[in-house]
Amino acid sequence: MKELYDYCCQVCCIRLEGTAGPYAEAAHIRPLGIPHNGSDSIDNLLCLCPNHHVLFDYGAFSVANDLSLLGIEGVLTVLAQHKINVGNLHYHREHYFLKQGEL
């Protein structure tokens, strides 16, 4: 996933560079394991910078089916060869995305 996006965050498009090389994180849209039962497959993964990974996991933003971002401005960058399971996006919105007033 990280190589597919050349270590660029799909939200902010920033590519972090360190002395050990580029850095990005693979984030599961629907978490692995019980009770979530998300898969460890490309259709359930995003390439994010550490900041956006934490914000996504904590529900500060989510992704609509049309790939627009909810909670923050913008649109998720998605390459043609990366097919995202919209069911996983729906799961994230329902279980993690903080509605206005809950912040």
C-alpha positions as CSV (number, residue, x, y, z in Angstrom):
1,M,0.0,0.0,0.0
2,K,2.7,2.4,1.0
3,E,4.8,1.7,-2.1
4,L,1.6,2.0,-4.3
5,Y,1.2,5.6,-3.1
6,D,5.0,6.3,-3.0
7,Y,4.6,6.9,0.7
8,C,2.3,9.9,0.1
9,C,-0.6,10.4,2.4
10,Q,-3.9,10.0,0.6
11,V,-5.4,12.9,2.6
12,C,-2.7,15.6,2.6
13,C,-0.4,14.2,-0.2
14,I,2.6,14.8,2.1
15,R,5.6,12.4,1.8
16,L,7.6,12.3,5.0
17,E,11.4,11.8,4.4
18,G,13.8,10.8,7.1
19,T,17.3,9.5,7.2
20,A,16.0,5.9,7.0
21,G,13.9,6.8,3.9
22,P,10.2,7.7,3.4
23,Y,7.6,7.0,6.0
24,A,3.9,6.5,5.8
25,E,1.4,4.2,7.6
26,A,-1.1,1.6,6.2
27,A,-4.4,2.3,8.0
28,H,-7.2,-0.2,8.1
29,I,-10.6,1.4,7.3
30,R,-12.5,-1.4,9.1
31,P,-10.3,-2.6,12.0
32,L,-9.0,-6.2,12.1
33,G,-10.1,-8.8,14.6
34,I,-13.2,-9.3,16.7
35,P,-15.7,-7.5,16.9
36,H,-14.9,-5.6,13.7
37,N,-13.8,-8.4,11.4
38,G,-12.0,-6.2,8.9
39,S,-9.8,-7.8,6.3
40,D,-6.1,-7.2,5.8
41,S,-6.6,-6.5,2.1
42,I,-5.9,-3.6,-0.2
43,D,-9.6,-2.7,-0.4
44,N,-9.6,-2.1,3.4
45,L,-6.4,0.0,3.5
46,L,-5.4,3.6,3.2
47,C,-1.9,5.1,3.0
48,L,-1.8,7.9,5.6
49,C,0.7,10.1,7.3
50,P,0.9,9.5,11.1
51,N,-1.2,12.5,11.9
52,H,-4.1,11.5,9.5
53,H,-3.8,7.9,10.6
54,V,-4.5,8.9,14.3
55,L,-7.2,11.3,13.3
56,F,-8.9,8.7,11.2
57,D,-8.7,6.0,13.9
58,Y,-10.1,8.4,16.4
59,G,-13.0,9.4,14.2
60,A,-12.0,13.1,13.6
61,F,-12.7,12.5,9.9
62,S,-14.1,9.9,7.6
63,V,-14.6,9.3,3.9
64,A,-17.8,9.4,2.0
65,N,-18.6,6.9,-0.8
66,D,-17.7,9.6,-3.4
67,L,-14.3,9.8,-1.6
68,S,-15.0,13.3,-0.3
69,L,-13.6,13.8,3.2
70,L,-16.1,14.3,6.1
71,G,-15.0,16.4,9.1
72,I,-12.1,18.0,7.2
73,E,-11.8,19.7,3.8
74,G,-10.8,17.7,0.7
75,V,-11.1,14.5,-1.3
76,L,-9.2,11.3,-0.7
77,T,-6.6,10.6,-3.4
78,V,-7.2,7.2,-4.9
79,L,-5.2,5.6,-7.7
80,A,-7.1,3.6,-10.4
81,Q,-5.6,0.3,-9.2
82,H,-6.8,0.9,-5.6
83,K,-10.4,-0.2,-5.3
84,I,-11.8,0.7,-1.9
85,N,-14.6,-1.4,-0.4
86,V,-17.4,1.2,0.2
87,G,-18.9,-1.2,2.8
88,N,-15.8,-0.6,4.9
89,L,-16.1,3.2,4.4
90,H,-19.7,2.9,5.6
91,Y,-18.6,0.8,8.7
92,H,-16.0,3.5,9.6
93,R,-18.6,6.3,9.3
94,E,-21.1,4.4,11.5
95,H,-18.7,3.2,14.2
96,Y,-15.9,5.9,14.3
97,F,-16.8,9.2,12.7
98,L,-17.7,11.8,15.3
99,K,-20.9,13.7,14.4
100,Q,-20.9,17.4,15.0
101,G,-21.6,18.2,18.6
102,E,-19.9,15.0,19.9
103,L,-16.4,16.6,19.7
